[in-house]
Amino acid sequence: MSLYQTLSILGIGGTAGVCVLHYLAIGRRMPRPGLGRPSVLRYNLWERFLHLVLLVLFLVLAVTAYWAAIGWGGPMVGYSLMIHTTCGAVFAVVVAAMLITWAAGNAFGKHDCRWLAKGGPWSTRDDLPAGRFGAGDKIFFWIAGLLTLVLLLSMLLSMVPIFGTAGQHLMYDVHRYAALVLMIMTIWHAYATTLMKPGGLTAILRGRVTAGWAKVYHPLWGGRSEEAAEADADAEDAEETTAD
């Protein structure tokens, strides 16, 4: 078994195990917003489309890559390599669109330092300061963008002998280890935005959350969003009254 094969099994399996342990020890004891009508817009149609495309492409890339890496410890061949290479190029373009779309919302602020100082995902407190995106989301966002750039450049450089055969092998190693880091981070991110925050998956699929969800998990954004939701509701009531 190769070193990368071993690290892939330990990294992916270990991260999944950490998520399970975190949920059993901390995740279940975190504040819950309760029930309510999903009236606060969290993601518009374009943002939901981005999420969906990124998810599908990432799953295809992960399956084609780690079916080979873990399955037989060798490089991809045949159709799996063709699918992986094609989807990888599209994934890079979609990630660029992601960065443009959410860059402003993922700018760091002073409250992000307070979020980290209070324990972040390891805390069960109900007063963690978070805007539309929490500090953990922002860290993942920027590192994922950087890793995607590394993956794209290393893939391209590994295909041409600019630095000789040794350079191509080096770029191949850079590519697969960067992919492993992104894989590990994405598993945690998926857990942190769904099971750790029930209702997160619904927000990605339907675009809306309850006012309670917004205030519990993203209080600095939730208060403003609730005001906007109330304004929309008042406007709808006014239109119905006028129609009557």
C-alpha positions as CSV (number, residue, x, y, z in Angstrom):
1,M,0.0,0.0,0.0
2,S,1.4,3.4,-1.0
3,L,1.9,6.3,1.3
4,Y,-0.8,8.3,-0.5
5,Q,-3.2,5.4,-0.3
6,T,-2.7,5.1,3.4
7,L,-3.0,8.8,4.0
8,S,-6.2,9.0,1.9
9,I,-7.8,6.2,3.9
10,L,-6.7,7.7,7.2
11,G,-7.6,11.3,6.2
12,I,-11.0,10.6,4.8
13,G,-12.0,8.0,7.3
14,G,-10.6,9.9,10.2
15,T,-12.4,13.1,9.2
16,A,-15.7,11.2,9.0
17,G,-15.0,9.7,12.4
18,V,-14.3,13.1,13.9
19,C,-17.6,14.4,12.5
20,V,-19.5,11.5,14.1
21,L,-17.7,12.0,17.5
22,H,-18.3,15.8,17.3
23,Y,-22.0,15.3,16.7
24,L,-22.3,12.8,19.6
25,A,-20.3,14.9,22.0
26,I,-21.1,18.5,21.0
27,G,-23.3,18.7,17.9
28,R,-26.4,17.3,19.7
29,R,-26.0,19.8,22.5
30,M,-25.8,22.9,20.3
31,P,-28.7,25.5,20.4
32,R,-31.6,24.6,18.2
33,P,-33.8,27.3,16.6
34,G,-37.1,25.4,16.8
35,L,-39.9,25.3,14.3
36,G,-41.2,28.2,12.1
37,R,-42.1,29.3,8.7
38,P,-39.1,29.6,6.3
39,S,-39.5,33.3,5.5
40,V,-35.9,34.6,5.4
41,L,-34.1,34.4,2.1
42,R,-30.6,32.9,2.6
43,Y,-29.7,31.9,-0.9
44,N,-31.1,33.2,-4.2
45,L,-31.7,31.0,-7.2
46,W,-28.2,31.7,-8.6
47,E,-26.5,30.8,-5.3
48,R,-28.5,27.6,-5.0
49,F,-27.6,26.7,-8.6
50,L,-23.9,27.3,-7.8
51,H,-24.2,25.0,-4.7
52,L,-25.8,22.2,-6.7
53,V,-23.3,22.4,-9.6
54,L,-20.3,22.4,-7.2
55,L,-21.7,19.5,-5.3
56,V,-22.3,17.3,-8.4
57,L,-18.8,18.2,-9.8
58,F,-17.1,17.6,-6.5
59,L,-18.7,14.2,-6.1
60,V,-17.7,13.1,-9.6
61,L,-14.2,14.3,-9.1
62,A,-14.0,12.6,-5.7
63,V,-15.3,9.3,-6.9
64,T,-13.2,9.1,-10.0
65,A,-10.0,10.1,-8.1
66,Y,-10.4,8.0,-5.0
67,W,-11.8,5.0,-6.6
68,A,-8.3,4.7,-8.2
69,A,-6.3,6.1,-5.3
70,I,-7.8,3.9,-2.6
71,G,-9.0,1.0,-4.8
72,W,-5.6,0.1,-6.4
73,G,-3.3,2.9,-5.4
74,G,-2.6,3.8,-9.0
75,P,-3.4,6.7,-11.3
76,M,-6.7,7.0,-13.1
77,V,-7.0,5.5,-16.6
78,G,-9.5,5.3,-19.4
79,Y,-12.9,6.9,-19.1
80,S,-12.4,7.8,-15.4
81,L,-9.4,9.9,-16.3
82,M,-11.3,11.6,-19.2
83,I,-14.3,12.3,-16.9
84,H,-12.1,13.6,-14.1
85,T,-10.1,15.9,-16.4
86,T,-13.2,17.4,-18.0
87,C,-15.1,17.9,-14.8
88,G,-11.9,19.3,-13.2
89,A,-11.7,22.1,-15.7
90,V,-15.4,22.9,-15.3
91,F,-15.0,22.8,-11.5
92,A,-12.3,25.4,-11.7
93,V,-14.6,27.7,-13.7
94,V,-17.5,27.2,-11.2
95,V,-15.2,27.9,-8.2
96,A,-14.2,31.1,-9.9
97,A,-17.9,32.0,-10.2
98,M,-18.3,31.1,-6.5
99,L,-15.4,33.4,-5.5
100,I,-16.9,36.3,-7.4
101,T,-20.4,35.6,-6.0
102,W,-19.5,35.2,-2.3
103,A,-16.2,37.1,-1.9
104,A,-17.7,40.2,-0.3
105,G,-19.8,38.1,2.1
106,N,-16.7,36.1,3.2
107,A,-14.6,39.1,4.1
108,F,-13.3,38.7,7.6
109,G,-14.4,41.0,10.4
110,K,-13.6,41.6,14.0
111,H,-16.6,39.4,15.1
112,D,-14.9,36.4,13.3
113,C,-12.1,36.7,15.9
114,R,-14.6,36.6,18.7
115,W,-16.3,33.6,17.1
116,L,-13.0,31.7,17.1
117,A,-12.1,32.9,20.6
118,K,-15.4,31.6,22.0
119,G,-14.7,28.1,20.6
120,G,-16.4,28.2,17.2
121,P,-17.6,24.7,16.2
122,W,-16.5,23.3,19.5
123,S,-18.7,25.5,21.6
124,T,-22.3,25.0,22.6
125,R,-22.9,28.7,23.5
126,D,-25.8,30.5,21.9
127,D,-24.0,33.8,21.5
128,L,-21.4,33.1,18.9
129,P,-21.2,36.2,16.7
130,A,-21.6,35.3,13.0
131,G,-22.7,37.3,10.0
132,R,-24.2,35.7,6.9
133,F,-21.2,33.4,6.9
134,G,-19.4,32.3,10.0
135,A,-15.7,32.4,10.5
136,G,-15.5,28.7,9.8
137,D,-17.3,29.1,6.5
138,K,-15.0,31.9,5.5
139,I,-11.8,29.9,6.3
140,F,-13.1,27.1,4.2
141,F,-14.2,29.4,1.4
142,W,-10.8,31.0,0.9
143,I,-8.7,27.9,1.4
144,A,-10.9,26.0,-1.0
145,G,-10.4,28.7,-3.6
146,L,-6.6,28.7,-3.1
147,L,-6.5,24.8,-3.3
148,T,-8.6,24.9,-6.5
149,L,-6.0,27.2,-8.0
150,V,-3.2,24.9,-6.9
151,L,-5.1,21.9,-8.4
152,L,-5.7,23.6,-11.7
153,L,-2.1,24.7,-12.1
154,S,-0.6,21.4,-10.9
155,M,-2.9,19.5,-13.3
156,L,-1.8,21.6,-16.3
157,L,1.9,21.6,-15.4
158,S,1.9,17.8,-14.9
159,M,0.7,17.4,-18.5
160,V,3.6,19.2,-20.1
161,P,7.3,18.5,-19.6
162,I,8.3,22.1,-18.9
163,F,10.2,21.1,-15.8
164,G,11.2,17.7,-17.1
165,T,9.9,14.3,-16.1
166,A,10.8,14.9,-12.4
167,G,8.8,18.1,-12.5
168,Q,5.8,16.4,-13.9
169,H,5.9,13.8,-11.1
170,L,6.3,16.6,-8.5
171,M,3.2,18.4,-9.9
172,Y,1.3,15.2,-9.9
173,D,2.1,14.8,-6.2
174,V,1.2,18.4,-5.5
175,H,-2.1,17.8,-7.3
176,R,-3.2,14.7,-5.4
177,Y,-2.1,16.0,-1.9
178,A,-3.9,19.3,-2.5
179,A,-7.0,17.3,-3.5
180,L,-6.8,15.2,-0.3
181,V,-6.7,18.4,1.8
182,L,-9.6,19.8,-0.1
183,M,-11.5,16.5,0.3
184,I,-10.9,16.5,4.1
185,M,-12.0,20.1,4.5
186,T,-15.1,19.6,2.4
187,I,-16.3,16.6,4.4
188,W,-16.0,18.8,7.6
189,H,-17.7,21.7,5.8
190,A,-20.6,19.5,4.7
191,Y,-21.1,18.3,8.2
192,A,-20.8,21.8,9.8
193,T,-23.4,23.3,7.5
194,T,-26.0,20.5,7.7
195,L,-26.0,18.2,10.7
196,M,-24.4,20.7,13.0
197,K,-27.0,23.3,11.8
198,P,-30.2,21.5,11.1
199,G,-32.0,23.3,8.3
200,G,-28.8,24.1,6.4
201,L,-29.5,21.6,3.7
202,T,-33.0,22.8,3.3
203,A,-31.6,26.4,2.9
204,I,-29.4,25.2,0.1
205,L,-32.2,23.4,-1.7
206,R,-35.1,25.8,-1.1
207,G,-33.2,29.1,-0.4
208,R,-35.1,30.1,2.8
209,V,-34.7,29.6,6.5
210,T,-36.7,30.5,9.6
211,A,-36.1,33.7,11.4
212,G,-35.1,31.6,14.4
213,W,-32.5,29.7,12.4
214,A,-31.0,32.9,11.2
215,K,-30.8,34.5,14.7
216,V,-29.4,31.3,16.4
217,Y,-26.7,30.4,13.8
218,H,-26.0,33.8,12.2
219,P,-27.2,36.4,14.7
220,L,-25.4,39.4,13.2
221,W,-27.1,38.6,9.8
222,G,-30.3,37.1,11.3
223,G,-31.6,40.4,12.8
224,R,-31.4,42.3,9.6
225,S,-32.8,39.4,7.6
226,E,-35.8,39.1,10.0
227,E,-36.5,42.8,9.4
228,A,-36.4,42.3,5.7
229,A,-38.7,39.2,6.0
230,E,-41.2,41.2,8.0
231,A,-41.1,44.0,5.5
232,D,-41.8,41.5,2.7
233,A,-44.7,40.0,4.7
234,D,-46.1,43.5,5.3
235,A,-45.9,44.3,1.6
236,E,-47.7,41.0,0.8
237,D,-50.4,41.8,3.3
238,A,-50.8,45.3,1.9
239,E,-51.1,43.9,-1.7
240,E,-53.7,41.4,-0.5
241,T,-55.7,44.1,1.3
242,T,-55.6,46.3,-1.9
243,A,-56.7,43.4,-4.0
244,D,-59.7,42.8,-1.7
